[in-house]
């Protein structure tokens, strides 16, 4: 029983829910129907009202068009009198009034207001003051009953809209009324246009003015037109250089005058007066030395000897040029000394070099650690080797030892390859190695050139000639090698290190008393007659450093070997380069040594 009761209650509750939902649905449907019917009735009323207004507007427009057509036809007639025009206008007004009265009863209030508005505007246009001027401006051909011209004024003809109509053509005449702006923006725009027009207006001629007097002739001030003046490039730089040179010259002159006051010399021109008046050739003796010409009144020493002892000394000497002051010459700096202070290189010990290297490596490692901490570079992989395999990898090495060993060996090969590539990149190329060697051998000779002159007794051995010439070229030295019988001269120019290496070659490395195997038989035949019973050679084979010193610049461009048959030809080789004194030193030293005297 309980189950049947529960089923009946469930069915009744479901029926109530269905009934409630249907009642709600019916109410919503009825509300929608009412709203749609209300909208439909409103739309019908609006459409009926608009159609009624449209019909009334069309009727009014038709009547206005009819009236305008009749008026235009009347105006277009050529022989229309003023009385006929007035009659037609009166008739047109009556028709308009009758039409409006007939439509007032069926027109709505809006249409009535519009018609009253139109009638008021027409009446106002007739009574406006400017209509009188318009009537006077319109000229119609006057006519009378007998066709004679009338003296009455031309009538004003208006259409239904109050517009002025031309009597002959029937066209609407546009009336131009003065426009006066009221807004500030429009007022400013109008003033701007007026100002622009006044500016663009051509200036009035002076002769047309009432204040102009043609009896007075006076020309006004005229200013010539100035154009651009372009300056040449570098003009002001040259002017600045001249000013600087002038200032430097003035400063130098002031210094010279100050030095002249201290030393008793009046001016620098006095120093120039003691110079020889003509150039002397080499070896020529002047008639009077320049230091004597300053204090002597005669031009030649012969004239001084020909003067009698009885002559006064005033005729011989210039006492005004002699005083009790001492002239100190200007001290010049030697050409080889440089202005830069000499820098002595610091020699570090082995411990100091290791300490500096350790500090540099620690600084680089610290910088790399900072970059890894900031995330700029990735951290390096752990450095795994076969020795620390178990300690670094731990359980991974136990799980798969073959794979781990292959990984470790690949990592070791990668590190070895990177090391070799770094060394190869740091290694110098053959061109760079050659440049480094040349830079190491070459020396700066801008402050002075070291020169060495060697005297050699015998230079017939080709091996020794080859050694001298080749070493001089390898050391990048310049000079000249002259071979003449027993007087051979070797001149080389270069830096201090180059001279040191070449000096060791000439005095120690080359054995001048020994002969090469190739030239041994030739020398044996030549020395048979010179040997004594003891077997020693009478000819002393030597190489002697005759002179070494320093000059300002090089005299030769490269190393050359010359074999000279005569002494004059050998001397000529040195004269071409203005160093004949080198040959004089070697030649005189050879003569002294051959005669048994002390050499230089």
C-alpha positions in Angstrom: 0.0 0.0 0.0 2.7 2.4 0.8 4.3 1.9 -2.6 1.0 2.7 -4.4 0.5 5.8 -2.3 4.0 7.0 -3.1 3.4 6.5 -6.8 0.1 8.4 -6.7 1.7 11.3 -4.9 4.5 11.4 -7.4 2.1 11.4 -10.4 0.0 14.2 -8.8 3.1 16.4 -8.2 4.3 15.9 -11.7 0.9 16.9 -13.0 0.9 20.1 -10.9 4.4 21.0 -12.3 3.2 20.5 -15.9 0.1 22.5 -15.3 2.1 25.4 -13.8 4.6 25.5 -16.7 1.8 25.5 -19.2 0.0 28.4 -17.5 3.2 30.5 -17.4 3.8 29.8 -21.1 0.2 30.9 -22.0 0.7 34.2 -20.1 3.9 35.0 -21.9 2.3 34.2 -25.3 -0.8 36.5 -24.6 1.6 39.4 -23.5 3.5 39.1 -26.8 0.3 39.2 -28.8 -0.9 42.4 -27.1 2.4 44.2 -27.8 2.5 43.2 -31.4 -1.1 44.4 -32.0 -0.3 47.7 -30.3 2.8 48.2 -32.5 0.7 47.4 -35.6 -2.0 49.9 -34.8 0.6 52.6 -34.2 2.3 51.8 -37.5 -1.1 52.1 -39.3 -1.8 55.5 -37.8 1.6 56.8 -38.7 1.3 55.6 -42.3 -2.2 57.1 -42.6 -0.9 60.5 -41.3 2.1 60.6 -43.6 0.0 59.7 -46.6 -2.4 62.5 -45.7 0.4 65.0 -45.4 1.9 63.9 -48.7 -1.4 64.4 -50.5 -1.9 67.9 -49.1 1.7 68.8 -50.0 1.3 67.6 -53.6 -1.9 69.6 -54.0 -0.2 72.8 -52.7 2.8 72.2 -55.0 0.5 71.7 -58.0 -1.4 74.9 -57.4 1.9 76.8 -56.9 3.3 75.4 -60.1 0.2 76.4 -62.0 0.4 79.9 -60.6 4.1 80.2 -61.4 3.5 78.9 -65.0 0.7 81.4 -65.6 2.9 84.2 -64.2 5.9 83.2 -66.3 3.7 83.1 -69.4 2.4 86.5 -68.7 5.9 87.9 -68.1 7.3 86.4 -71.3 4.8 88.4 -73.4 6.8 91.3 -75.0 4.0 93.9 -75.1 2.6 93.7 -71.5 1.6 96.9 -69.8 1.9 97.8 -66.2 -1.9 97.7 -65.6 -2.2 94.2 -67.1 0.7 93.0 -64.8 -1.0 94.4 -61.8 -4.3 92.8 -62.8 -2.6 89.5 -63.3 -0.9 89.7 -59.9 -4.2 90.5 -58.2 -5.9 87.6 -59.9 -3.0 85.3 -58.8 -3.3 86.5 -55.3 -7.0 85.9 -55.3 -6.5 82.3 -56.6 -4.0 81.6 -53.9 -6.3 83.0 -51.2 -9.2 81.0 -52.5 -7.1 77.8 -52.7 -5.9 78.3 -49.2 -9.4 79.0 -47.8 -10.6 75.8 -49.5 -7.9 73.7 -48.0 -8.0 75.2 -44.5 -11.0 73.2 -43.5 -9.3 69.8 -44.3 -5.8 70.8 -43.5 -4.1 70.0 -40.2 -2.7 72.7 -38.0 0.8 72.3 -39.3 -0.3 72.9 -42.9 -2.3 76.0 -41.8 0.7 77.4 -40.0 2.9 76.8 -43.1 0.4 78.6 -45.4 0.1 81.5 -43.0 3.9 81.7 -42.8 4.1 81.8 -46.6 1.5 84.6 -46.9 3.3 86.7 -44.3 6.7 86.3 -46.1 5.1 87.4 -49.4 3.5 90.4 -47.7 6.7 91.4 -46.0 8.6 91.1 -49.3 6.2 93.5 -50.9 6.5 96.1 -48.1 10.3 95.8 -47.8 12.4 99.0 -48.5 14.6 97.4 -51.0 11.6 96.4 -53.2 11.3 100.1 -54.2 14.8 100.1 -55.6 14.1 96.8 -57.3 11.0 98.2 -59.0 13.1 101.1 -60.3 15.8 98.7 -61.6 13.4 96.5 -63.6 12.6 98.3 -66.9 9.6 97.1 -69.0 8.8 98.5 -72.3 6.0 101.0 -71.6 2.9 101.0 -73.7 -0.3 103.0 -73.9 -3.6 102.6 -75.6 -2.4 104.1 -78.8 1.0 102.3 -78.7 3.0 105.4 -77.7 5.8 105.0 -75.2 4.7 105.7 -71.6 6.7 107.9 -69.1 5.8 105.7 -66.1 8.5 103.9 -64.1 9.2 100.3 -64.8 7.1 98.0 -62.7 8.4 95.3 -60.3 7.4 91.8 -61.2 7.4 89.1 -58.5 6.6 85.4 -58.7 4.6 83.4 -56.2 7.6 82.9 -54.0 8.4 86.6 -53.8 11.4 86.5 -56.1 12.1 89.3 -58.6 11.5 88.3 -62.2 12.9 89.9 -65.4 10.0 91.3 -67.5 11.5 90.4 -70.8 13.1 87.0 -70.2 11.1 85.8 -67.2 14.3 84.7 -65.4 14.7 85.2 -61.7 17.0 88.2 -60.8 19.3 87.5 -57.9 19.5 90.2 -55.3 22.9 90.6 -53.7 22.6 91.8 -50.2 25.5 93.0 -48.0 26.7 90.1 -45.8 27.7 91.3 -42.3 29.3 88.5 -40.2 28.4 88.3 -36.5 30.7 85.5 -35.2 34.2 86.4 -34.1 35.8 83.8 -36.3 34.0 85.1 -39.4 34.9 88.7 -38.5 38.5 87.8 -38.2 38.5 85.9 -41.5 36.9 88.9 -43.2 39.5 91.3 -41.8 42.2 88.9 -42.8 40.9 88.9 -46.4 40.7 92.7 -46.5 44.2 93.0 -45.1 45.5 90.5 -47.7 43.8 92.5 -50.5 45.3 95.7 -49.3 48.8 94.1 -49.3 48.4 92.6 -52.7 47.2 95.9 -54.1 49.9 97.6 -56.2 51.4 100.7 -54.5 50.2 104.0 -55.5 52.5 106.0 -57.7 54.1 109.0 -56.0 53.2 111.2 -59.0 49.5 110.5 -58.6 49.4 111.7 -55.0 48.1 115.2 -54.2 51.0 115.8 -52.0 53.6 115.3 -54.7 55.5 118.4 -55.9 57.2 117.8 -59.2 59.2 121.0 -58.8 61.4 119.4 -56.1 63.9 117.0 -57.5 65.5 114.8 -54.9 66.7 111.2 -55.2 66.1 108.9 -52.3 68.8 106.9 -50.6 69.7 103.9 -52.7 71.4 100.8 -51.2 73.2 98.4 -53.5 72.1 94.8 -53.4 74.6 92.7 -51.5 75.3 89.2 -52.7 77.0 86.2 -51.2 80.8 86.2 -50.9 82.2 82.7 -50.7 85.7 82.2 -49.4 88.2 79.8 -50.8 88.8 76.6 -48.9 91.7 76.9 -46.5 91.8 80.7 -46.6 91.3 81.1 -42.9 93.7 78.2 -42.1 96.4 80.0 -44.1 95.6 83.3 -42.2 95.8 81.5 -38.9 99.1 79.8 -39.9 100.6 83.3 -40.9 99.5 84.7 -37.5 101.1 81.9 -35.6 104.3 82.2 -37.7 104.3 85.9 -37.1 103.8 85.5 -33.3 106.5 82.8 -33.2 108.9 85.1 -35.2 108.2 88.0 -32.8 108.9 85.8 -29.8 112.1 84.5 -31.4 113.2 88.1 -32.2 112.6 89.1 -28.6 114.7 86.2 -27.4 117.5 87.1 -29.9 117.5 90.7 -28.8 117.6 89.7 -25.2 120.5 87.3 -25.8 122.3 90.1 -27.9 122.0 92.5 -25.0 123.6 89.9 -22.6 126.5 89.0 -25.0 127.1 92.5 -26.3 125.9 91.8 -29.9 123.7 94.6 -31.2 121.5 92.5 -33.5 121.4 89.3 -35.4 122.3 91.1 -38.6 125.8 91.7 -37.3 126.4 87.9 -37.1 125.4 87.5 -40.8 128.0 90.1 -41.8 130.9 87.8 -40.7 129.9 85.0 -43.0 131.9 84.6 -46.3 130.4 86.6 -49.2 130.9 83.8 -51.7 130.9 80.1 -51.6 134.3 78.4 -51.4 135.0 75.2 -53.2 136.4 72.1 -51.4 140.0 72.6 -50.5 140.1 76.3 -51.4 141.7 78.7 -48.8 139.7 82.0 -48.3 141.5 85.3 -48.6 140.4 86.3 -45.1 138.8 83.9 -42.5 135.4 85.0 -41.4 136.5 85.4 -37.8 139.2 87.8 -38.9 137.1 89.8 -41.3 135.0 90.9 -38.4 137.9 92.8 -36.7 140.1 93.6 -39.7 139.6 96.6 -41.9 141.3 95.0 -45.0 140.1 92.2 -47.3 143.3 90.2 -47.7 146.1 89.0 -45.6 148.6 90.2 -48.3 147.4 93.7 -47.7 148.1 93.4 -44.0 151.7 92.3 -44.7 152.3 95.1 -47.2 151.4 97.9 -44.7 154.4 99.6 -43.1 155.1 99.4 -39.4 154.8 103.1 -39.2 151.1 103.0 -40.2 148.7 103.6 -37.3 147.0 100.5 -35.9 143.6 102.2 -36.3 143.8 101.5 -40.0 144.3 97.8 -39.5 141.7 96.9 -36.8 138.1 97.7 -36.1 138.2 98.7 -32.5 134.5 99.5 -32.3 133.8 95.8 -32.8 136.0 94.8 -29.9 134.8 95.0 -26.3 135.4 93.3 -22.9 132.5 90.9 -23.3 132.8 87.2 -24.2 130.4 85.7 -26.8 129.0 82.3 -25.8 127.8 80.2 -28.7 124.3 78.6 -28.5 124.5 75.0 -27.3 122.9 72.5 -29.6 121.6 69.2 -28.6 123.4 66.1 -30.1 121.4 64.5 -33.0 121.4 61.1 -31.4 119.9 62.0 -28.1 116.1 61.7 -27.8 113.8 63.9 -25.7 112.1 60.9 -24.2 113.5 59.6 -20.9 115.3 56.3 -21.0 113.1 53.5 -19.7 115.0 50.7 -18.0 113.1 47.4 -18.3 112.4 45.6 -15.0 113.8 42.1 -14.8 111.5 39.9 -12.7 112.6 36.8 -10.9 111.0 33.4 -11.5 108.9 33.6 -8.3 107.6 37.1 -9.3 106.6 35.9 -12.7 104.8 32.9 -11.2 103.0 35.1 -8.8 101.8 37.5 -11.5 100.6 34.6 -13.6 98.7 33.1 -10.6 97.0 36.4 -9.9 96.0 36.9 -13.6 94.5 33.4 -13.7 92.6 33.9 -10.4 91.2 37.2 -11.8 90.0 35.5 -15.0 88.4 32.6 -13.0 86.6 35.1 -10.8 85.2 37.0 -13.8 84.0 33.7 -15.3 82.3 32.7 -12.0 80.5 36.1 -11.9 79.2 35.6 -15.4 77.9 32.1 -14.5 76.2 33.5 -11.4 74.4 36.2 -13.4 73.4 33.7 -16.1 75.3 35.2 -18.9 77.1 32.0 -19.8 76.3 28.3 -19.2 78.2 26.5 -16.4 80.9 24.2 -17.7 80.4 20.4 -17.5 82.0 18.5 -14.7 85.5 17.5 -15.6 85.3 13.7 -15.5 88.3 11.5 -16.0 88.9 7.8 -15.6 90.5 8.4 -12.3 87.6 10.2 -10.7 84.8 8.4 -12.6 83.3 6.7 -9.5 83.6 9.7 -7.3 81.9 12.1 -9.7 79.1 10.0 -11.3 78.4 7.7 -8.3 75.5 5.4 -8.9 75.3 6.2 -12.7 78.6 4.5 -13.2 77.5 1.4 -11.4 74.2 1.1 -13.4 75.7 1.2 -16.9 79.5 1.3 -16.7 80.1 0.8 -20.5 77.9 3.8 -21.4 79.5 6.0 -18.7 83.0 5.0 -19.8 82.2 5.9 -23.4 80.8 9.2 -22.3 83.9 10.0 -20.2 86.3 9.1 -23.1 84.3 11.3 -25.5 84.6 14.2 -23.0 88.3 13.7 -22.7 88.7 13.6 -26.5 86.7 16.8 -26.7 88.9 18.6 -24.1 92.0 17.4 -25.9 90.7 18.7 -29.3 89.7 22.1 -27.8 93.2 22.4 -26.3 94.9 21.6 -29.6 92.6 24.1 -31.5 93.5 26.8 -29.0 97.2 26.2 -29.4 96.8 26.2 -33.2 94.9 29.5 -33.1 97.5 31.0 -30.9 100.4 29.8 -33.1 101.8 32.3 -35.5 101.5 31.9 -39.2 104.6 31.8 -41.4 104.0 35.4 -42.4 103.6 36.5 -38.8 106.6 34.6 -37.7 108.7 36.2 -40.5 107.4 39.7 -39.5 108.3 39.0 -35.9 111.8 38.0 -36.8 112.3 41.1 -39.1 110.9 43.4 -36.3 113.3 41.8 -33.9 116.3 42.3 -36.2 115.5 45.8 -37.4 116.3 48.7 -35.2 115.2 52.3 -35.0 118.0 54.5 -36.4 116.1 57.8 -36.5 118.1 59.2 -33.6 121.5 58.1 -35.0 123.2 55.4 -37.1 126.2 53.3 -35.8 129.0 52.9 -38.4 131.9 50.5 -38.4 134.8 50.4 -40.8 136.8 47.2 -41.1 140.1 46.6 -42.9 140.7 43.1 -44.3 144.0 41.9 -45.7 142.7 39.1 -47.9 139.2 38.8 -49.3 139.8 36.3 -52.2 138.0 33.5 -50.5 134.4 33.3 -51.9 133.2 31.6 -48.7 134.3 34.5 -46.6 132.8 37.0 -49.0 129.5 35.1 -49.0 129.4 35.1 -45.2 130.1 38.9 -44.9 127.5 39.8 -47.5 124.8 37.4 -46.4 125.1 38.2 -42.7 124.9 42.0 -43.4 121.7 41.4 -45.5 120.2 39.1 -42.9 120.8 41.7 -40.2 119.1 44.4 -42.4 122.3 46.5 -42.5 123.5 48.8 -45.2 127.1 49.5 -46.4 129.7 48.8 -49.0 132.4 46.1 -49.5 135.3 47.1 -51.7 138.1 44.6 -52.7 141.4 46.0 -53.9 144.5 43.7 -53.8 145.7 43.7 -50.1 143.5 46.6 -49.1 139.9 45.5 -48.6 137.4 47.8 -46.9 134.1 46.7 -45.3 131.8 49.5 -44.2 128.5 48.6 -42.5 125.7 50.8 -41.0 123.0 49.8 -38.5 121.8 49.8 -34.9 123.8 48.8 -31.8 122.6 45.2 -31.7 123.3 44.7 -35.4 126.8 46.1 -35.0 127.4 43.8 -32.1 126.5 40.7 -34.0 128.4 41.8 -37.1 131.5 42.7 -35.1 131.5 39.2 -33.5 131.3 37.7 -37.0 134.2 39.7 -38.4 136.6 39.4 -35.4 135.8 36.0 -34.0 133.6 33.7 -36.0 135.5 34.0 -39.3 138.9 32.3 -39.2 140.9 34.5 -41.6 144.0 32.4 -41.4 142.2 29.3 -42.6 141.2 28.6 -46.2 138.2 26.6 -47.6 138.8 23.3 -49.3 137.7 24.7 -52.7 140.4 27.4 -52.6 143.1 25.6 -50.7 145.1 24.4 -53.8 145.1 27.9 -55.2 146.4 29.5 -52.0 149.0 26.8 -51.6 150.6 27.6 -55.0 150.6 31.3 -54.1 152.1 30.8 -50.7 155.0 28.4 -51.7 157.3 31.3 -52.5 156.4 33.2 -49.3 157.0 30.4 -46.8 160.3 30.2 -45.0 162.0 27.2 -43.5 159.8 27.2 -40.4 156.7 26.9 -42.6 155.0 30.1 -41.4 153.4 32.5 -43.9 155.0 35.9 -44.4 151.7 37.5 -45.3 149.7 38.3 -42.2 146.0 37.5 -42.8 144.0 39.8 -40.6 140.7 41.7 -40.1 141.0 44.9 -38.1 138.3 47.3 -36.8 139.7 50.6 -38.1 137.0 53.0 -36.9 133.5 52.9 -35.4 131.2 55.8 -34.5 127.8 57.4 -34.9 126.3 59.6 -37.7 123.0 61.3 -38.1 121.8 59.4 -41.3 122.7 56.5 -43.5 125.0 57.0 -46.6 124.0 53.7 -48.3 120.7 52.2 -49.2 121.8 48.5 -49.2 124.8 46.2 -49.0 126.9 46.0 -52.2 130.2 44.2 -53.1 132.6 45.9 -55.5 135.8 44.5 -56.9 138.1 47.5 -58.0 141.2 47.1 -60.2 142.7 50.4 -59.2 142.9 52.6 -56.1 141.2 55.5 -57.9 138.2 53.4 -58.8 137.9 52.2 -55.2 138.0 55.8 -54.0 135.4 56.8 -56.5 132.9 54.3 -55.0 133.1 56.1 -51.7 133.1 59.6 -53.2 129.7 58.9 -54.8 128.2 58.6 -51.3 130.2 61.5 -49.8 132.2 59.1 -47.4 135.6 59.2 -49.0 137.2 59.5 -45.6 136.3 55.9 -44.8 138.6 54.7 -47.7 141.3 57.1 -46.5 141.3 55.5 -43.1 141.6 51.9 -44.4 144.1 52.8 -47.1 146.5 54.7 -44.8 146.2 52.0 -42.2 147.2 49.3 -44.8 150.2 51.4 -45.9 151.4 51.8 -42.3 151.0 48.1 -41.5 152.9 47.2 -44.7 155.8 49.5 -43.7 156.0 48.0 -40.2 154.8 51.2 -38.4 152.1 51.4 -35.7 148.6 51.3 -37.1 145.7 53.6 -36.2 
